[in-house]
Amino acid sequence: MEAMSPTKRAAELAACDAGMGTLAVSIKHQVSTAWVRGLKQRRRKTGEITP
């Protein structure tokens, strides 16, 4: 599995920051809800969004 581009990661987080729920973001960007939760958690803990 290849890494998600930083641009796509930023777009998903921007959608979350704009008020979209995890499920809505996962459907819109065709990723799993666990992946979105993990990305949000990583940013919250480390400030990073890179793999």
Secondary structure, 3 states (H helix, E strand, C coil): CCCCCHHHHHHHHHHHHCCCCHHHHHHHHCCCHHHHHHHHHHHHHHCCCCC
